[in-house]
């Protein structure tokens, strides 16, 4: 019996590329870093907005609890605790962003722009 070698015909498949900015024409490291920065900045912005809205909601609930507490001493104390915790939470969010930015500036790092930080680590900037 004669065994014949069979090879697949070489056929070019073309280029495989990703969608959008990661595609064939947009695969520039700076554009990818900019996209990464935008994503992280948007996440931080959304979380800050959620923290602010949470503060407003808790402040309104605490104020309403205080108004409806009447002469009940424990209800007034619980309402005051809600208001205090809401203010403390907002202060923590604001101070955390400020300290991260300050620490980054003191160390010469752009912590709130992680793409530039990563690019600087590679030495490509």
N, C-alpha and C positions, 0 to 999 in steps of 0.2 A: 504494500500500500504506500502510495506516495503522499507525503505530508507537504502541503504548500503553506508557506508563510503568508499571513494576511496582515496587512497594515491598514490602519484607518487613513483615509485621505486627509491630508493636511488642509484644514479649512480655517481661515482667519475668523475669529469670533468677534472682532471689533474691540472697542475699549469698554471696560466696565467702569462706571463712574457713579458717584454718590449723588443724592439729590441736593439741589440748592447750592449753598455756598461751599459745600464739600465736594461738589462735582468737578469734572475735568477742568473747567475754566476758572473755578474759584478756589482751587486748592493752594492758596497762598497762606503761609504760616501766620502772617500778620492779620489776614482777614479771619482766620480761625481763632486767633487770640482775641480779636475784637468781638467776635461772636460769643466766645466764652465769657469775656468781661461783661457783655450785655446781659447774658443769662444770669450770671452771679449778681450783678447789680439789680436786675429785676427781681430776683428772689429776695435780696435784702430789702428792697423797697416794698415788696408785697408783705413781707414779714413785719416790717415797721408799721405799715398801714394797718395790718391785722392787730398789732399790739396797741396802736392808737384807738382803733375801733373797740377793742376789748376794754380799754381804759374807760372810754365814754360809756359803754354799756354797764360796766361795773359801777361807775360813778352814779349813773342814773338810778340803777337798782339800789345802791346804798342810800342815795338821797331820798328815794321813794320810801325805803324801809324806815328811814329816820322820821319822815313826815307822818307815816302811818303808825309809828311806835306809840304815840301818845305818851302816857305817863309810865309805860313799862320800861323799867330801868335796863333789863337785860336786852330788850329789843333795841333800845337806843345804843347800848354798847356794841351789839352785833352790827348795827348800821355804821357806827363809827369805825369799826374794824374793817368793814367792806370798803369804806371810803379811803381809809389809810392804806389798805393793801392795794387798792387801785392806783393810788398816787405813787406808792413805792414801786409797783410794777412798771409804770410809765417812766419813772426816774431811772430804773435799772436799764430799760431799753435805750434811752437817750444816752446815758453815761457809757454803756457798753460800746455803742457805735463811736462815741467821741474818743474813748480810750483806745479802741482798736486803731482808729485813724491816727491818733497821737503817737502810739507806740510804733506804728508803721513809719511815720515821718521821722521819729527819733532814730530808728534803726536803718533808715534809708530804704525801706521796703514799701511797696505799694500793696498792702494787705487787702485793701478793699478793691483792688484791681488785680485779681489773682493771675490773670493771663500775662500781664506784664512781669509779675513776679516770677512765674514759671519760665517765661522767655528769657529773663535775666539770669536764671539759674543755668540755662543751657548755654549762655554766652553768645546768643544769636543777636542780641540787641545792639 
